[in-house]
Amino acid sequence: MGKRSTEFKKQDWRGLGIGALTGVISAGVLFAIAELVAAFFGPVASPLTSVGSTFIDFTPGWLKNFAIATFGTNDKMVLLLSMGIAAAALSAVAGIVARKSLRTAMGMVLAFAIVMAACIITRSGAGPFDLLPLLLGTAAGLWALRFLSSTESKAEEANITDEARSSHPVAPSRRIFLIKSATLAGVAVVAGLGGSVLSATRNTARAFREALKLPTPKVRAAALPAGVQAPVDGVTPFVTPNEDFYRIDTALIVPEIDPESWELRVHGMVEEEFSITFDELLKSELIESHVTLTCVSNVVGGNLAGNAKWLGFPLREVLARAKPKDGADMVLSTSSDGFSASTPLPVLQDDRDAMLAIGMNGEPLPLEHGFPVRMVVPGLYGFVSATKWVVDLEVTTFAEKAGYWTSRGWSSHGPIKTASRVEVPRAFGRIPAGKVSIGGSAWAQTKGISKVEIQLDDGAWQQATLAAEASVDTWRQWSYIWNDAPAGNHKVRVRAYDTAGELQIEDQAPPEPDGSTGWHSINFTVT
C-alpha cells in the first residue's frame, strides 16, 4: 500500500511538471511569434515592451526609488527578468490547469492577452494594427497549448502498468510528447531570435546615425582649462564617456526614430506655431557646451550624474520664433514614447545653454541617450528638462498641465541642489599606510562651486584643493592629500559651497519629491 501511494505521488508530481512545461512552452510560442511579427511594426506593437512600459507608468514613487537605488542603471534589465519570471509562473499555472480543463486554461490565456492588448493600444502612437502581432501570437500560443495538452493526454492514456513495463521499457507515447515539446520550444527560440535580428536589420535610426556627420557649430565650446581633472587616480573622468553616461528614463526599449521623418512640433500659447525637421536643425546655427546633467533619483553620493560636451540648437531661439503669449510660464516637452517634462519657460529663455541637442562628445547622440534629438537644460534635474526623443513642445502653464513625474507627486520645477561626493577612496576600501589621496566631484549648476571641505574621523573641517573650473554649468573636482595616515578604520565626509557662499544642505533627505540632500561620507581602512 505504501509503495503504491508513493508511486501515485511520483505520478502527481510528474503530471504537474509536465503541465507546467506545457504552459511555459506555449507561452514561449505566443511571445516569440508576437515579437517576430512586431519587428515589422515597431516597439509599441511588442507585448513585452508595452506591458513593461505600462508597469513603469504606474510604478509608485517609493518602488521607483528602491529600484534605482538598488539596481541603478540596470533597473530595466531587472524589470525584464522579473516580467519573464512572472510570465513563466502564470503560464505554468495555465498549463497545469489545462490537464484538468483545457477550456479554462485557454480562457486564462485569452484573459492575459486582453490585458496585454490594453497595454498596447494605450501606448503613445499606437493604433489598431499594432494589435496584430499579439493576435497572431495568441493564436499560436493557444494552438500550442491545445496541441501539447492533446499529446500529453494521449500519452497518459497509453501509459502502461508497472507489470507491463518490462516489455515496453521506453514508453513511446511519453517520448513523442517530449520530442514535440522540444520541437515547439526550438521553434519559439528561433522565432524569438529571428524577431531580434529582424528588428536590428530594420533599425534605420542606427544606420542613419552611423552615417551622420555632425555640422560645425557656430559657437564652439570653450577649451577646457588645464587642471580640470583632479590629480587623484580613480576620480571620475571630467568628461564622461558616452558608454559610461548614466541612463534613467521611462523607455523600456530604446525608441528607434528615423531622423528623416522626425519633426518637432512647437505650439500652445504662442503667436506662431510651427514644426522643425531634423534637416532644418542640422542647417541651423548650432552651439556647443559642456553641461553636467543630474538625475533627481540620485542618492547622496550616487553616480547618476554625468558631464558631456553637447551640440545643439538654443531653445531660446526656438521660443523667440514662437513668441510665447502673456501668462505662459511653462514648456511641456513630450517624447516619442509619451514621457513629458514641465520646464519653467524663463529658464529656456535666459542666457544659459539650454538646447535641442543632436550631438554628445563629438558624435551623434547615442540611441539610448535620445537620438535624434533630446533636450539639455543646465541647472534642472532631468525629470523636468532632459526629455529624450523629443517630438513636441507645448507652451502652456503649470496651472493647466503637468509633466510625467510631476503628476505622480514629484516637484514641478526641479532646480538642481548643490551636491558633493567622495570618489576616492572607495567605500570600505583598504589603503596602504602612509600618504592617502582623497578626491571627488561637486556641483552647483548655474552657480558654480567656490569651496569644498572634508572632515576626517569627525575632526575639524579642512579645505580641499579645487581643480580648475570649466564653467558654472559643469561639476568641479577636488582633492586632498592626507599625509602619514595612521593604520585603522577611518571616515571621510565632504561638503561644498556655491559661489554665493551658500553651504550644501546637511540634513538627509530622499530623492522624492525634489532631489536628495545630505553630506556624503565613506568609511575605509588604512592597513
C-alpha positions in Angstrom: 0.0 0.0 0.0 2.9 2.4 0.9 4.7 1.6 -2.3 1.6 2.2 -4.4 0.9 5.5 -2.6 4.5 6.7 -3.2 4.1 5.8 -6.9 0.9 7.9 -7.1 2.7 10.8 -5.6 5.5 10.5 -8.1 2.9 10.4 -10.9 1.2 13.5 -9.5 4.5 15.5 -9.3 5.4 14.3 -12.8 2.0 15.4 -14.1 2.4 18.8 -12.5 5.8 19.2 -14.1 4.5 18.2 -17.5 1.6 20.6 -17.2 3.9 23.4 -16.2 6.2 22.6 -19.1 3.3 22.6 -21.5 2.2 26.1 -20.3 5.7 27.6 -20.4 6.4 26.3 -23.9 3.0 27.6 -25.1 3.8 31.0 -23.7 7.2 30.9 -25.4 5.5 30.3 -28.7 3.0 33.1 -28.0 5.7 35.7 -27.2 8.1 34.5 -29.9 5.6 34.8 -32.7 4.3 38.1 -31.4 7.8 39.6 -31.2 8.7 38.3 -34.6 5.7 39.9 -36.2 6.2 43.1 -34.1 9.5 43.6 -35.9 7.5 44.7 -38.9 5.5 47.3 -36.8 7.7 48.8 -34.2 8.4 48.6 -30.4 4.9 49.7 -29.4 3.5 46.5 -31.0 5.6 44.3 -28.8 3.6 42.8 -26.0 6.6 42.6 -23.6 7.6 46.2 -24.3 4.1 47.6 -23.9 3.3 45.7 -20.7 6.7 46.7 -19.2 6.2 50.3 -20.2 2.7 50.3 -18.7 4.1 48.9 -15.5 6.7 51.7 -15.4 3.9 54.3 -15.9 2.0 53.0 -12.8 5.1 52.4 -10.6 4.7 54.3 -7.3 7.5 56.7 -6.4 8.8 54.6 -3.5 9.2 51.5 -5.7 10.9 53.5 -8.4 13.3 54.9 -5.8 14.0 51.4 -4.5 14.7 50.0 -7.9 17.1 52.8 -8.9 18.8 52.8 -5.5 19.2 49.0 -5.6 19.9 48.3 -9.2 20.9 51.7 -10.6 21.0 51.8 -14.4 20.3 48.1 -14.5 16.7 48.7 -13.4 15.2 47.9 -16.8 17.1 44.7 -17.1 15.8 43.6 -13.7 12.2 44.6 -14.8 12.5 42.4 -17.9 13.8 39.5 -15.9 11.0 39.9 -13.4 8.5 40.0 -16.2 9.9 36.8 -17.7 9.7 35.1 -14.3 6.1 36.3 -13.8 5.1 35.2 -17.3 6.7 31.8 -16.8 4.9 31.3 -13.5 1.5 32.3 -14.9 1.9 30.2 -18.0 3.0 27.2 -15.8 -0.3 27.6 -13.8 -2.3 27.7 -17.1 -0.5 24.5 -18.3 -1.3 22.7 -15.0 -4.9 23.8 -15.3 -5.1 22.6 -18.8 -4.6 19.0 -17.6 -8.0 19.2 -15.9 -9.8 21.7 -18.1 -8.3 22.8 -21.4 -11.2 25.3 -21.9 -10.4 27.0 -18.6 -6.7 27.2 -19.4 -7.4 28.7 -22.8 -9.7 31.3 -21.1 -6.8 32.2 -18.8 -4.6 32.8 -21.9 -7.2 34.9 -23.5 -7.6 37.0 -20.3 -3.9 37.6 -20.3 -4.0 38.6 -23.9 -6.7 41.1 -23.3 -4.6 42.7 -20.6 -1.6 42.9 -23.0 -3.9 44.3 -25.7 -5.0 47.1 -23.3 -1.3 47.9 -22.6 -0.5 48.1 -26.3 -3.4 50.2 -27.5 -3.0 52.7 -24.7 0.7 53.4 -25.6 1.5 56.7 -27.2 1.3 56.5 -31.0 -0.4 53.0 -31.0 -3.1 52.1 -33.5 -5.4 49.1 -34.1 -2.9 47.4 -36.4 -0.4 47.3 -33.6 -2.6 44.6 -32.0 -1.9 42.2 -34.9 1.3 40.7 -33.6 -0.4 39.9 -30.3 -3.4 38.4 -32.1 -1.2 36.1 -34.2 1.0 35.3 -31.2 -2.1 34.4 -29.0 -3.5 32.2 -31.8 -0.1 30.4 -32.0 0.1 30.1 -28.2 -3.5 28.7 -27.9 -2.7 26.2 -30.7 0.5 25.1 -28.9 -1.4 24.7 -25.6 -4.1 22.5 -27.3 -1.5 20.5 -29.3 0.7 19.7 -26.3 -2.2 19.1 -24.0 -3.7 16.6 -26.5 -0.3 14.9 -27.0 0.1 14.5 -23.2 -3.4 13.3 -22.8 -2.8 10.5 -25.3 0.5 9.7 -23.6 -1.3 9.3 -20.3 -4.0 7.1 -21.8 -1.3 4.9 -23.3 0.7 4.7 -20.1 1.5 1.1 -19.3 1.3 -0.6 -15.9 4.3 -1.5 -13.8 3.8 -5.1 -14.6 4.0 -4.5 -18.4 7.0 -2.2 -18.4 9.4 -5.0 -18.8 8.2 -5.5 -22.3 7.9 -1.7 -23.1 10.9 0.0 -21.4 10.9 3.1 -23.5 7.3 4.4 -23.1 7.0 5.6 -26.7 4.0 7.9 -26.1 5.8 9.9 -23.5 8.8 10.1 -25.8 6.7 11.5 -28.5 5.4 14.2 -26.2 8.9 15.2 -25.2 10.0 15.3 -28.8 7.1 17.5 -29.8 7.7 19.8 -26.8 11.3 20.2 -27.6 10.4 20.9 -31.2 8.0 23.7 -30.3 10.5 25.1 -27.8 13.1 25.2 -30.6 10.6 26.9 -32.9 10.0 29.5 -30.2 13.7 30.2 -29.7 14.3 30.5 -33.4 11.3 32.8 -33.9 12.4 35.0 -30.9 15.9 35.3 -32.2 14.6 36.0 -35.7 12.5 38.8 -34.3 15.6 40.3 -32.7 17.7 40.0 -35.8 14.9 41.4 -38.0 14.4 44.4 -35.6 18.1 45.1 -35.8 18.2 45.0 -39.6 15.2 47.2 -39.9 16.6 49.8 -37.5 17.0 52.8 -39.8 17.9 55.0 -36.9 21.1 53.2 -36.2 22.2 53.1 -39.8 21.4 56.9 -40.2 23.3 57.7 -37.0 26.4 55.7 -38.1 26.4 57.6 -41.5 25.7 61.1 -40.0 28.4 63.7 -40.0 27.7 66.4 -37.5 27.9 70.1 -38.7 30.4 72.5 -37.4 28.9 74.6 -34.6 28.7 78.4 -34.9 29.7 78.7 -31.3 32.2 76.1 -30.2 32.6 75.0 -26.6 35.3 76.9 -24.7 38.5 74.9 -24.5 38.8 73.0 -21.2 41.4 74.8 -19.0 44.4 72.8 -17.8 43.8 71.1 -14.5 40.1 70.3 -14.7 40.8 66.7 -13.8 41.7 66.2 -10.1 45.2 64.7 -9.7 43.9 61.6 -7.9 43.8 58.2 -9.6 40.3 56.8 -9.6 38.4 60.1 -9.7 35.6 60.2 -12.3 36.8 61.5 -15.7 35.9 65.1 -16.1 34.1 64.3 -19.4 32.0 61.2 -19.0 32.4 58.8 -22.0 29.1 58.2 -23.8 29.2 54.5 -22.9 29.5 55.3 -19.2 26.9 58.1 -19.1 24.1 57.2 -16.8 20.7 56.3 -18.3 17.5 56.8 -16.4 14.2 57.1 -18.3 10.8 55.5 -18.8 11.6 53.8 -22.1 11.8 50.0 -21.5 13.0 49.6 -25.1 15.0 52.4 -26.7 12.9 54.2 -29.3 14.0 53.9 -32.9 13.2 57.1 -34.7 14.1 57.7 -38.4 15.6 61.3 -38.5 14.2 61.7 -42.0 10.7 61.5 -40.6 11.3 63.2 -37.3 9.9 66.6 -36.6 9.4 68.8 -33.6 6.0 70.5 -33.2 6.0 73.8 -31.3 2.6 75.0 -30.3 0.3 76.1 -27.4 0.3 79.6 -26.0 2.3 81.1 -28.8 1.8 83.6 -31.6 3.4 81.3 -34.2 3.0 77.5 -34.3 5.5 75.6 -36.4 7.4 72.4 -36.8 11.1 71.8 -37.2 12.7 68.9 -39.2 16.0 67.2 -38.4 17.4 68.6 -41.6 16.5 72.1 -40.5 18.3 71.6 -37.2 21.4 70.4 -39.0 21.4 73.6 -41.0 20.8 75.9 -38.0 23.3 78.0 -36.1 24.3 75.4 -33.5 26.1 75.9 -30.2 28.4 73.6 -28.3 28.7 73.5 -24.5 29.9 71.3 -21.6 27.0 70.6 -19.3 26.7 68.3 -16.3 23.3 66.5 -16.1 21.9 65.0 -12.8 19.0 62.7 -12.2 16.6 63.6 -9.4 16.8 60.0 -8.3 20.5 60.3 -7.4 21.0 59.5 -3.8 23.6 61.3 -1.7 27.0 60.2 -3.1 25.3 58.4 -6.0 26.6 58.0 -9.6 23.5 59.3 -11.5 25.3 62.4 -12.8 27.5 62.9 -15.9 29.3 65.6 -17.8 29.4 65.8 -21.6 30.1 68.2 -24.4 26.7 68.8 -26.1 25.9 70.1 -29.6 22.6 71.6 -30.4 20.3 74.5 -31.2 19.4 77.0 -28.5 15.9 76.6 -27.1 15.7 80.4 -26.6 15.9 80.8 -30.4 13.1 78.2 -30.8 10.9 80.2 -28.4 11.8 83.5 -29.8 10.4 82.3 -33.1 7.3 81.0 -31.4 6.7 84.2 -29.4 5.0 82.9 -26.2 1.9 84.8 -25.1 1.4 86.6 -21.9 0.6 84.3 -19.0 2.6 81.3 -20.3 5.1 80.1 -17.7 5.9 76.5 -18.7 7.0 74.4 -21.7 5.7 70.8 -21.7 8.1 68.7 -23.7 7.0 65.2 -24.8 9.0 62.3 -26.1 8.0 59.8 -28.7 7.2 57.2 -26.0 4.8 59.5 -24.2 7.1 60.8 -21.4 6.7 64.5 -20.7 8.6 67.1 -18.7 7.4 70.5 -17.3 10.2 73.1 -17.7 9.8 76.7 -16.5 9.6 79.0 -19.5 12.0 81.7 -18.2 14.8 79.0 -17.8 14.5 78.2 -21.5 14.6 81.9 -22.5 17.6 83.1 -20.4 21.3 83.0 -21.5 22.1 79.5 -20.2 22.9 77.0 -22.9 19.6 75.2 -22.9 19.3 73.4 -26.2 17.8 70.8 -28.6 20.9 68.6 -28.6 21.9 66.4 -31.6 25.5 65.6 -30.6 27.2 64.3 -27.5 31.0 64.3 -27.0 31.8 64.9 -30.7 29.4 62.3 -32.1 25.7 62.0 -32.9 23.6 61.3 -29.8 23.6 57.6 -28.9 20.3 56.0 -29.4 19.8 55.3 -25.7 20.5 59.0 -24.9 17.8 60.4 -27.2 18.8 60.2 -30.9 18.0 62.0 -33.0 17.1 65.0 -30.7 16.9 65.5 -26.9 16.7 68.4 -24.5 19.6 69.6 -22.4 19.0 72.3 -19.8 21.7 73.3 -17.3 20.6 73.7 -13.7 17.5 71.5 -13.7 17.1 67.8 -12.9 16.4 65.6 -15.9 12.8 64.8 -14.9 11.7 68.4 -15.6 14.0 69.1 -18.5 16.1 66.4 -20.2 13.4 64.9 -22.5 14.9 62.3 -24.8 13.5 61.5 -28.3 11.6 64.8 -28.0 8.8 65.4 -30.6 6.6 68.1 -29.1 7.0 71.4 -27.2 3.8 73.0 -25.9 4.0 76.4 -24.3 1.5 76.4 -21.5 1.1 77.0 -17.8 1.9 75.0 -14.6 -1.8 75.5 -13.7 -3.0 73.8 -16.8 -0.5 71.0 -17.5 1.8 68.7 -15.5 4.8 66.6 -16.6 5.0 62.8 -16.3 6.7 62.7 -12.8 5.0 65.9 -11.5 1.6 64.3 -12.0 3.0 61.4 -9.8 3.8 63.6 -6.9 7.3 65.0 -7.7 8.3 68.6 -7.8 7.2 70.8 -10.8 10.3 72.9 -11.1 13.3 70.8 -10.1 16.3 73.0 -9.7 19.5 71.0 -9.0 20.8 71.2 -5.5 24.4 71.7 -4.5 26.0 68.3 -4.0 29.4 66.7 -3.4 30.7 63.2 -3.2 33.8 61.2 -2.2 35.0 59.0 -5.1 38.4 58.0 -3.8 39.0 56.0 -1.7 36.1 53.6 -2.5 33.7 52.9 0.3 35.2 50.1 2.6 38.4 50.1 0.6 41.8 49.1 2.0 44.6 51.7 1.6 48.3 51.2 2.3 49.6 53.2 5.3 51.3 56.5 4.5 50.1 59.2 2.1 46.4 58.7 1.3 44.9 60.5 -1.7 41.3 61.6 -1.4 39.2 63.1 -4.2 35.8 63.5 -5.8 33.4 65.9 -7.5 31.0 68.7 -6.5 28.4 70.6 -8.5 26.1 73.6 -8.2 24.9 74.1 -11.8 24.5 77.7 -13.0 26.1 78.9 -9.8 29.4 77.1 -9.6 31.5 75.7 -6.7 33.7 78.0 -4.6 34.9 75.7 -1.9 35.0 72.1 -0.8 35.8 70.9 2.7 36.4 67.5 4.1 36.3 66.1 7.6 38.4 63.2 8.7 37.2 61.0 11.6 34.8 63.7 12.9 37.7 66.1 13.3 37.9 69.7 12.2 36.8 70.6 8.6 39.7 71.1 6.3 39.7 72.8 2.9 40.3 70.6 -0.2 42.1 71.7 -3.3 39.8 72.6 -6.1 40.6 71.6 -9.7 40.2 74.2 -12.4 36.6 75.3 -13.3 35.4 74.7 -16.8 32.1 76.6 -16.3 29.4 77.0 -13.7 27.3 74.5 -15.7 29.7 71.6 -15.0 30.9 69.8 -12.0 34.1 70.7 -10.3 36.6 68.2 -9.0 38.5 68.4 -5.7 41.4 66.6 -4.0 43.1 66.3 -0.6 46.3 64.6 0.5 46.4 63.0 3.9 50.0 62.6 4.9 51.0 59.9 7.4 47.5 58.4 7.7 47.6 56.1 10.7 46.6 52.4 10.4 43.0 51.6 11.3 39.4 52.4 10.3 38.6 55.9 9.1 35.8 58.0 7.9 35.8 61.0 5.5 32.9 63.4 5.0 32.6 66.1 2.3 30.6 69.3 1.9 30.6 72.1 -0.7 29.8 75.8 -1.1 28.4 77.5 -4.1 29.8 80.9 -5.4 27.3 82.8 -3.4 28.7 81.2 -0.2 25.7 79.0 0.4 26.6 75.7 2.1 25.3 72.5 0.8 22.3 71.2 2.9 23.4 68.9 5.7 20.0 67.4 6.6 19.5 64.0 5.0 16.5 63.8 2.6 15.5 61.2 0.0 15.3 61.9 -3.7 11.5 62.3 -3.7 10.0 64.8 -4.4 12.7 67.3 -5.4 16.2 65.7 -5.0 18.2 64.2 -2.2 20.2 66.3 0.3 23.0 65.4 2.8 26.7 65.3 3.3 28.3 62.3 1.7 30.7 60.1 3.8 32.5 56.9 3.3 34.5 54.5 5.6 37.8 53.0 4.6 40.7 51.2 6.2 44.4 52.1 6.3 46.5 48.9 6.6 
